[in-house]
Amino acid sequence: MTAGIEEFVARRVHPGRRWLAAFRRPLAWAPLGYLVLLVAGSVLAPVLAPHSPVATDLDHVLAGPGPAHPLGTDALGRDVLTRLLYGGQISLLHAAIVVATVIAVGVTSGVVAGYLGGWFDRVFTWVVDVLLAIPVLMTLLVVLAVVGEHQTVVMIALGVLVSPGLARVVRGATLAVRKELYVAAARVCGLPHHRIVAAHVLPRIAGPVVVQVSLLAGGALLIDAGLSYLGFGAPPPDPTWGDMIAQAAAVIDRQPWLLVPPGVVLGLAILAFGLLGDVVRDATADHPPSPGEVVTPSLTPRDEPTTALLSLRDVEITLPGRIVVEDLSLDIGRGETVALVGESGCGKSITGRALLDLLPAGGAVTAGSFRFDGVDLAPAVPRALRGTRIALISQDPVAALDPVCTVGRQVAELVRLRHGGSRASVRARTLDLLRDVNLPDAVARRYPHELSGGMAQRVAIAMALAGEPSLLVADEPTTALDAGVQAEVLGLLGTLQAERGMAILLITHDWSVVSSFCRRAYVMYAGHIVESGPVEDLLTQPRHPYTEGLLGALPRRARPGTRLTAIPGSVPEPGQWPRGCHFAPRCTLATADCEAAPIPVAEPAAGHRTRCLHHAKLLPGGERASA
Ligand SMILES: Nc1ncnc2c1ncn2[C@@H]1O[C@H](COP(=O)(O)OP(=O)(O)OP(=O)(O)O)[C@@H](O)[C@H]1O
């Protein structure tokens, strides 16, 4: 495993186990236990309290702790312990109202802004900036002046005023999760947004949210006590902790002890919320991974073209400010495996993503036609097709899996979405899918970090198969795997394809994968398809100097004693392409004509097309052959 992958996996240790580990420490239980005690004491105050909270004992005014009054009495002879217990009812309820409001407003708006992005996010950021500039206490005093007698409204107002801080944290965390491949994979699989948020976003941002909320709860208790202290709290005679502190402060010279019980209870409650936040932060921090496993390979490629399933004609794909794919025409038959091959940066992945309407932000198909199963799909693929008729697997399967869900749950989620049915039937179908990709049932209980690269890719394939797609876009599905596992995964794809009659667009830069797995291939260079045809013809008789150059650089095709040839230069960036042939600046056959105007596509042999004016020179006996 490379350092990068280790690092990646380290971020993906399942949080459930971390939380269990974190709560094994006494430090974690102490604050939780204290808060549970406080809540229980307040709720059970009518049962536990030795006196009524308003009963006065004028014979024992400002008494210290004693048998009749374990924590003493206040200036009116009321039992301090009783008032502490009852006071918790109001103080904790107020804190709970603030927390509930903050969660409802802050978490909801933060998640929506982070997940949707775009104009909503821009408006959200602007509003949050404005709200953060408003002084909370000053505004609260205005609210108190207007609706001071309605304490619930005051607490809701406090929640709204402090929620922008949490909303900003939540937005940031959601933005990070939204960029994860498994969220893109869930979208590709057609999961609705609310399900993606519930299943994949919220569990990942739960840590920061709980930390923030626990700190806010402590802060809310403090503000509530402060308001009571200032006389804006619940009206007498109902006790609150803040009110008790205010009364104790008034007689501090006569009975300093009176300040201790409410001060300690309140102080410890605030400390407990803070410590709880620390525990949650530790629980959601990164930990080292468990080692993966190794699987063994076998290869059984299949490829039988039938009638056209997908046809692209003269397609142009634009990313912000530049065209990245131009004049692209491509056909894939039903059940056919077609390769899209070329150097890095030629536009292969962008083409594959356009088929699923998954272009980067600002990207669009800006010209051409796009037919799938006889239906014109331009300018974009309907979302309903994603994950059902057209599915995607990528080169980083672990990143496409949600690290906090078991494999079984992730596959089952898609099975339920696609086919519905009872719990038992979803489970049976899930296990069938895993068996189809040669994974044992036990894998359903594992988390993504417990899988080897090959196993993770099998799971990704199982998830892609859940919708029973007619076309699978496989974007470098074996690049991250070692040679043996690579062959095994390709073999599996071949078997599944033969069994299901599914077409595959295999995006790769590896000619050995092309030759062992596909019968037809499209060679892509700098946004153009420069050559296409049967793989055998491309390998034995390339009709474009770029294809020839790629093949000439393959070590296994070199004759002993001869030097490997490499194509000089590098692929030009979009926007820096020549007007005519994009390959001309690197081509040894190029003439002035090549750069003068766009090059028409020629078909020198049936089904074998090239975008080269000089393709005849590559034939045996041609200029290149005799050179
Ligand atoms: N998210 C993006 N934002 C801006 N430009 C992008 C983005 N993704 C790709 N591009 C650009 O689009 C062009 C084609 O990229 P693409 O990823 O399709 O190439 P590729 O042939 O698949 O290469 P690789 O095998 O390295 O993925 C490149 O110039 C690349 O810089």
The ligand as a Gaussian input file, in Angstrom:
#p B3LYP/6-31G(d) Opt

LIG

0 1
 N      -12.279000      19.624000     -12.967000
 C      -11.627000      20.182000     -13.975000
 N      -11.520000      21.518000     -14.077000
 C      -10.850000      22.091000     -15.087000
 N      -10.238000      21.408000     -16.067000
 C      -10.315000      20.077000     -16.020000
 C      -11.004000      19.384000     -14.979000
 N      -10.900000      18.054000     -15.212000
 C      -10.176000      17.931000     -16.341000
 N       -9.841000      19.130000     -16.820000
 C       -9.055000      19.399000     -18.030000
 O       -9.692000      18.742000     -19.112000
 C       -8.709000      18.172000     -19.945000
 C       -9.028000      16.704000     -20.141000
 O       -8.907000      16.066000     -18.860000
 P       -9.281000      14.535000     -18.669000
 O       -9.259000      14.258000     -17.212000
 O      -10.519000      14.202000     -19.394000
 O       -8.061000      13.815000     -19.362000
 P       -7.752000      12.255000     -19.436000
 O       -7.411000      11.965000     -20.830000
 O       -8.859000      11.476000     -18.845000
 O       -6.464000      12.170000     -18.518000
 P       -6.222000      11.239000     -17.243000
 O       -5.970000       9.888000     -17.773000
 O       -5.011000      11.845000     -16.616000
 O       -7.450000      11.385000     -16.403000
 C       -7.341000      18.393000     -19.293000
 O       -6.701000      19.471000     -19.934000
 C       -7.681000      18.769000     -17.892000
 O       -6.749000      19.695000     -17.407000

